[in-house]
Structures are given as C-alpha cells and as structure tokens.
Amino acid sequence: MMFPQSSVAVRESKVLYTIIPKSETTTIEETGFVKGDPGKSYVGLRESPEQAFERARLINKDVKSEECMVCAVRFTPLGWMHCTTKMQGSVPMLHKKIYQDHLDWETWHFNAAIPVEMREANTGEVLLNVTFRECQ
C-alpha cells in the first residue's frame, strides 16, 4: 500500500465511500486531494463500499475491483457539521443529492476536491480524514 497508515484517530465518525482507480493514487499522494470524475465539480460518495462500487459500475460497466481502491472519508461530528453547513456557492460542501434517475440516487455530493485530511483552522481538531484499501 502506498499510503502510510494514518496516526489520526477519528472517533464517533460518519463514513462515506467512493471508488477510485489505482492509477489515481499517485496523484492523490502528490496533491493531497481526492478529486471527482473528469468534468464534475463534486465527488460522489455512498454510504457503503458496496454501494460505491455499484455506483462506479453504473458509470462505467467495465470497472473491475482489482483495478480500484475503496476511498473511505471519515467525518468527525464536528467535521460532519462543518461540511454540511459550509456553503460552496449555493450548495453545502456536503449534501445528499437525490435525482429521479437511478445513476446518482441517494448519492452524497462533496462539492470540492476532498483533502486527505481536514482540520479546523483555529483548534487543529480533525474534521475528516481519508483512508484507502483494496476493493474486494
């Protein structure tokens, strides 16, 4: 695994997931951010790794689990509050997006690139962190 184990403990967290190609891990290491699909201004997240993989397969039916990584975004309670109330233009940074079609039904949208770790500016308290593991 290319990513070091995080030394930051996130207690009482809410976790959302996305699937990324293994080929993106170097870019994430270099930039410190998980970005959305090309042409999208958000990262689509789901409530379980299985739902995230299912979403990836709906977008690209040729996706294979051995070519992907599960990206887990863990929000502390303060981080959840921060991300769901901070506005990115006219929408919250994080919100549940429900469409009438089945492509993004019940998807959470993170309306920015997701930092591998986000801390509160004044206190340094962890708001969120991102971990990666192999798809199964």
C-alpha positions as CSV (number, residue, x, y, z in Angstrom):
1,M,0.0,0.0,0.0
2,M,1.4,3.4,-1.0
3,F,-0.4,5.4,1.7
4,P,1.0,5.4,5.2
5,Q,-1.3,4.3,8.0
6,S,-2.9,7.4,9.5
7,S,-2.0,8.2,13.1
8,V,-5.1,10.3,13.5
9,A,-8.0,8.7,15.3
10,V,-11.4,9.9,14.3
11,R,-14.0,8.9,16.9
12,E,-17.7,8.7,16.5
13,S,-17.3,9.1,12.8
14,K,-19.7,9.0,9.9
15,V,-18.0,7.3,6.9
16,L,-18.9,7.8,3.2
17,Y,-17.1,5.9,0.3
18,T,-16.1,6.3,-3.2
19,I,-14.1,4.1,-5.7
20,I,-11.0,5.4,-7.4
21,P,-8.8,3.8,-10.0
22,K,-5.5,2.6,-8.6
23,S,-3.8,4.8,-11.2
24,E,-5.1,7.8,-9.3
25,T,-3.2,7.0,-6.0
26,T,0.0,8.7,-7.1
27,T,-1.9,11.9,-8.0
28,I,-3.7,11.8,-4.6
29,E,-0.3,11.3,-2.8
30,E,1.2,14.3,-4.6
31,T,-1.7,16.7,-4.3
32,G,-3.3,15.6,-1.0
33,F,-6.8,15.6,-2.6
34,V,-9.3,13.2,-3.9
35,K,-11.0,14.7,-7.0
36,G,-14.3,13.9,-8.7
37,D,-14.8,12.4,-12.1
38,P,-13.5,14.5,-15.0
39,G,-15.9,17.3,-15.8
40,K,-17.6,17.0,-12.4
41,S,-17.4,19.7,-9.7
42,Y,-18.1,17.2,-6.9
43,V,-17.0,13.8,-5.6
44,G,-19.9,11.3,-5.5
45,L,-19.9,9.4,-2.2
46,R,-22.0,6.4,-1.0
47,E,-22.9,5.0,2.5
48,S,-21.1,1.6,1.9
49,P,-18.2,0.3,-0.1
50,E,-20.6,-2.0,-2.0
51,Q,-22.9,1.0,-2.9
52,A,-19.8,2.9,-4.0
53,F,-18.6,0.1,-6.3
54,E,-22.2,-0.3,-7.7
55,R,-22.2,3.4,-8.5
56,A,-18.8,3.0,-10.2
57,R,-20.2,0.1,-12.3
58,L,-23.2,2.2,-13.3
59,I,-21.0,4.9,-14.6
60,N,-18.5,2.5,-16.3
61,K,-19.7,-1.1,-16.7
62,D,-16.1,-2.2,-17.4
63,V,-14.8,-1.3,-13.9
64,K,-13.0,-4.2,-12.2
65,S,-12.5,-4.5,-8.5
66,E,-8.8,-5.4,-8.9
67,E,-8.2,-2.1,-10.7
68,C,-9.8,0.0,-8.0
69,M,-9.3,1.3,-4.4
70,V,-12.0,2.0,-1.9
71,C,-11.7,5.5,-0.5
72,A,-13.2,5.9,2.9
73,V,-14.0,9.5,4.0
74,R,-14.4,9.6,7.8
75,F,-16.0,12.7,9.3
76,T,-15.9,13.6,13.0
77,P,-19.1,15.0,14.3
78,L,-17.6,18.5,14.1
79,G,-16.4,17.7,10.5
80,W,-19.9,16.5,9.5
81,M,-21.4,19.7,10.9
82,H,-18.7,21.8,9.1
83,C,-19.1,20.1,5.8
84,T,-22.9,20.0,5.7
85,T,-23.2,23.7,6.7
86,K,-20.3,25.4,4.9
87,M,-21.6,26.7,1.6
88,Q,-19.8,26.2,-1.8
89,G,-21.6,28.8,-3.8
90,S,-25.3,28.0,-3.5
91,V,-25.0,24.4,-2.1
92,P,-23.4,23.0,1.0
93,M,-19.9,21.5,0.7
94,L,-21.5,18.1,1.5
95,H,-25.1,17.2,0.9
96,K,-27.3,14.3,-0.1
97,K,-28.3,14.6,-3.8
98,I,-31.4,12.7,-4.9
99,Y,-32.3,12.6,-8.6
100,Q,-35.2,10.9,-10.3
101,D,-32.9,8.8,-12.5
102,H,-31.0,5.8,-10.9
103,L,-27.5,7.0,-11.7
104,D,-26.9,9.1,-8.6
105,W,-29.9,8.1,-6.5
106,E,-29.1,8.7,-2.8
107,T,-25.5,9.8,-3.6
108,W,-23.8,12.3,-1.3
109,H,-22.0,15.1,-3.1
110,F,-18.8,16.6,-1.7
111,N,-18.8,19.8,-3.7
112,A,-15.0,20.3,-3.8
113,A,-11.9,18.1,-4.0
114,I,-11.7,16.1,-0.7
115,P,-8.5,16.8,1.3
116,V,-6.8,13.6,2.6
117,E,-7.0,15.3,6.0
118,M,-9.0,18.4,7.0
119,R,-8.6,20.2,10.3
120,E,-10.4,23.1,12.0
121,A,-8.2,26.2,11.3
122,N,-8.2,27.6,14.9
123,T,-8.1,24.5,17.0
124,G,-6.4,22.0,14.7
125,E,-9.2,19.5,15.5
126,V,-9.6,16.8,12.9
127,L,-12.7,17.3,10.7
128,L,-12.2,14.5,8.3
129,N,-9.6,12.1,7.1
130,V,-9.4,9.7,4.1
131,T,-8.1,6.2,4.0
132,F,-7.7,3.7,1.2
133,R,-7.9,-0.1,0.8
134,E,-8.1,-2.6,-1.9
135,C,-11.6,-3.4,-3.4
136,Q,-12.8,-6.9,-2.5
